[in-house]
Amino acid sequence: MRLFDNKRCRILAIGAHPDDIFLGAGAYLLQLRQQGHQVRLLTLTSGALGGDRVARENEERAAARLCGFEVTFGYLPDGHIALPQAIDCIASMVDEICPDMVLTHSPADTHQDHIITSQATVSACRDVGNLFYYEGPSSTLFAPTMTVDCTAGWATKIAALDCHRSQMQRRSYIEWAKAVGAYRAWPRHVGRPCEAFAAVRHDPCHFPAISDDRFTDQTLTERTYVDASAERPYIHA
């Protein structure tokens, strides 16, 4: 049984607002695209509560263009995403592209739009074999089951975040990304920036590869960070 599939896969990443996907999964998605996989983004709102709607859409498009992604907007109301409408929007995209893998917000979050987006994704993607949560600045108690060495895509991720000037000037999101990237590297990828994901479902026979050597890039485990860190305890002199 193969853990990583070398065929060209279709990846769908879903976020509630412009910049959400790039914060949680930008580098991993970039490395998937670099390996020939198709990456599509679905951003459910234009982020009007966080700034000018048109400006935020343009920032998302600029970031997607920099990474070679195609982005679609759902045009749902920022701050008031309703579950039935979100399910319909996501299901329409799933029917269109038939993704092999979907990434979305964790439901353990303090932002109502992120929670609804997560719930809607799980419902609309019930037939997708690989479904993972990514984390963001408002995630709570995120417990990943996969870490990815994102060295190859990290600089472009930061540049993509910088495209979201209206948001990066409001809060230190880039510093958050760098801090989490270093934190998630422990214990398997110390010294290399990482992104982390929590599996809802994982199909080991149809999982997109980002390298011929999976051990240097992706580490899948059914255990949490706490379990994994016990494998390499600090040695005190």
Secondary structure, DSSP 8 states (H G I E B T S, - for coil): --SSB-S--EEEEEESSTTHHHHHHHHHHHHHHHTT-EEEEEEEE--GGGS-HHHHHHHHHHHHHHHT-EEEEEEE-TT---HHHHHHHHHHHHHHH--SEEEEE-SSBS-HHHHHHHHHHHHHTTT-SEEEEE--TTB-S---SEEEE-HHHHHHHHHHHHH-HHHHTTS-HHHHHHHHHHHTTTTTSTTS-EEEEEEEE--TTS-B-S-S-GGGTEEE-SS-HHHHHTTS-----
